[in-house]
Amino acid sequence: MLYVLDGETQFQSTATMLEQLSGQRVLPEAIIVAVHNTDRIRDLTPTHIESGLYMDRRGAATSGGGEAFTRFLQQELIPRIDSTYATAPYRMLIGTSLGGLFVVNTLLHHPDLFQSYVAIDPSLWWDDTKLVREAGSLLAQPKFAGKTLYLPVATAFKEVGDTVAAGTRNTVERRAFLAVPDFIAELKKHPASGLRWSAKYYRTEGHNSVPLPGTYDGLRHAFSAHNRLSIDNVALLEPAVSKLSPRAIQDSLVAVCQVVSRQLGYTVRPPEALVNRLGYTYLGRKDLAAARAFFQLNQQNYPDSFNVYDALGDYYSALGDKKSAAREFSKALTIYKYPDTRQKLQALQTKAVGKAGR
């Protein structure tokens, strides 16, 4: 589950990236929830200020509603999504600018609400860097195990070298810019927190262009282990290239999924479509034992899938066991009445009647 703040502007690009990368099995498939705000200054800021950097009194008037918005996510939106859709027990929160501020605040004060956090160029200057000043004591608490944070920082058009190297803080703007490096310094001080985090300075990206590469890299960071399931991993997943035996391929695939499961904190099964393709590859090679092993792996993991029994029907047909093939095709049709499966079953029944009539 991906919860994307400023959804009205960030949804399309995030959805396109996810569609492309999940289609290549670089990332898992996911549901994206685009979260809109009627007043982002109210909803995304954790504290009220009278005025501040980039914010006059009028702009700051409604600030400080972040905790109320967090309660809305926790008590209303997330339960509604979980009760409506078949969701995995893994949630990611992505936000940019003030949205990134909200992401960091949620991580520090409500770490169990999400498993993964992407805070893109966060406005940690808010309220005289109050959240950064709180970070040390909060990160000292061992409550971040299994959580991930990715922190993309735009540095184009900023005095990066002079400001950071000299540590100059004699202007409001420079103190504001140093808020993110200061937060990164706090992260480095607390390796025992259990948080798996990474930060990157994007030297050629500005505040408004960094969300695209930042989101991409944030997704890749959170799901780094999943990349081993990519279709590009031909040494493991393509029998025509792999030097592994069918059994070794299956064992390796299961082992990769166990690694992914440990990273994400819930059971990730070998993808049904991938295992099905491997089964049919070996079926086409007349390696019936290998084909059966892959088809049965899917039966073990996806017992309610129509395709599992359709594939087993094809296996038994290739084996010459028409009775078992008919049984599997019939079972598939009780789940989903697929015309091709019905035709295969009818063909078997016609042959059986023909033989009985002779």
Buried (B, 14 or more C-beta within 10 A) or exposed (E): BBBBBBBEEBBEBBBEBBEEBBEEBBBBEBBBBBBEBEEBBBBBBBBBBEEBBBBEEEEBBBBBBBBEBBEBBBEEBBEEBBEEEEBBEBBBBBBBBBBBBBBBBBBBBBBEBBBBBBBBBBBBBBBBBBBBBBBBEBBEEEBBEBBBBBBBBBBBEBBBEEBBEEEEEEEEBBBBBBBBBBBBEBBEEBEEBBBBBBBBBBEEBEBEBBBBBBBBBBBBBBBBBBBBBBEEBEEBBBBEEBEBEBEEBBEBBBEBBEEBBEBBBEEBBBBBEBBBBBBBBBBEEEBBEBBBBBBBBBBEBBEEBBBBBBBBBBBBBBBEEBEBBBBBBBBBBEBEEBEEBBEBBEBBBEEEEEEEEE
